[in-house]
């Protein structure tokens, strides 16, 4: 079985994001970039399926500018076998939206014929939480989003999902789409020997036009603004003062 | 303009998030219809008919809608999408699972978790864990939108809109529900609670979490929440998690106990009216958003607070 793992280059989750003064977006210049944390979990799950003898090959895919090769190398260092970059120019990469990415990934799936595609449930930059579901729709495949447990057997996947009320377990027919939640696994660290090995693993480059996909954006960002700032309040000395403030000043109890 | 709101329900009753979504639809403007798809869900449809601003309820009943799986529901929504300029659902795990699938089938973008309506085609939504607000304009003929429920007050009730039965689509047979483990609680629902008592890693164990926070929550008639650290450590189940990737809440009072305040957690609670932080570390980032901070040992402070209420 082949597993495809799409990954995204995002601002590192430890970076405090700053809105640009002209409100055209957030500051990306000189900012540390990383593999989207949910996608790291997706790569780890694919690699574990391979280590368990269920998957034969794990292929990492990213859509975006040439620099996304860095994140694909990270995926390779974590254990993916090969990588595909669907390369756009830098300007296109900035306006690449979930629907366009889902269409690119569908074209890659048509070529690669994976049995399972594992994606992060959302990217921590635009927080959209869409690509996996959209890809499932375009392929006509079942989807199991927000997964905290995945097991594969007999042409089916059994997936436990984190939902608002608790947990839900679905049985879905393969080929299928799974999106990862935080507690699916704890990704390993890439070791130095594996980082070195990753440099020699194959990476194919495709262009959106070769895949016949129109990646024009459907949404225009008019502005990006700072949210209203919350002012730090006061420190209270003890429980008695806290209760008094909540009763008399805030009037919430 | 006509707007279709996808109701979230458990067949027996409407979920509160549907009321906020209908309110958001009202802000967009236009005739609002609500789709209730399920099995044995006539009561939920009647409840939807009572929501203020709703002109019509469409009821689709079939056994394969009972479990609310995205594949069958998306096909039904798309089959009934004609004539609508907007399709809305709450940005809950239900809506987030369903609407991107609907949007892709309609070949339109999906706009996630809006917190404001600027005009019928322009919306405000948080990005980067709420550290920035993006205003986005859609050029698609149909706007498919999930709604951040805490950003819109629930719609009123007392209406009596007609309920129209519509045909079900065939079962796609792609997905089967094996089972659900739903957290049972007598407490208010986290997303709709007026007061939330939330605990983090500082509680050190699940046993401490329950021993210290439950009596406090009982006194305040509060829902219980948690930071990711507390959920990852197994103190409480996943559905307690408040944050960027968990639930977004905005109660009247949020008590953060033993929570340091990572930006991912702040993203889920910083719109609360009043925030109280109790933490032993005076430099914890949670104090930067708290209205009232109390530095000290939570094991001593929390029982004292419970006793004082």
Interface residues (C-beta under 8 A of the other chain):
Chain A: X11 X13 X16 X17 X19 X26 X38 X97 X98 X99 X102 X121 X122 X124 X125 X126 X127 X128 X129 X130 X131 X132 X133 X134 X135 X136 X137 X138 X141 X142 X143 X144 X145 X146 X148 X158 X161 X162 X163 X164 X165 X166 X167 X168 X169 X170 X171 X172 X173 X181 X182 X183 X217 X218 X219 X220 X221 X222 X223 X224 X225 X226 X227 X230 X232 X233 X234 X235 X236 X238 X239 X240 X242 X243 X245 X246 X250 X252 X253
Chain B: X69 X70 X71 X74 X92 X93 X94 X96 X97 X98 X99 X100 X101 X102 X103 X104 X105 X107 X108 X109 X110 X111 X112 X113 X122 X126 X127 X128 X129 X130 X131 X132 X133 X134 X135 X136 X137 X138 X139 X140 X173 X174 X175 X176 X177 X178 X179 X180 X181 X182 X183 X191 X195 X220 X228 X231 X232 X237 X238 X239 X244 X245 X247 X252 X253 X263 X264 X270 X273 X274 X275 X276 X282 X287 X288 X289 X290 X291 X292 X293 X294 X295 X301 X304 X305 X308 X309
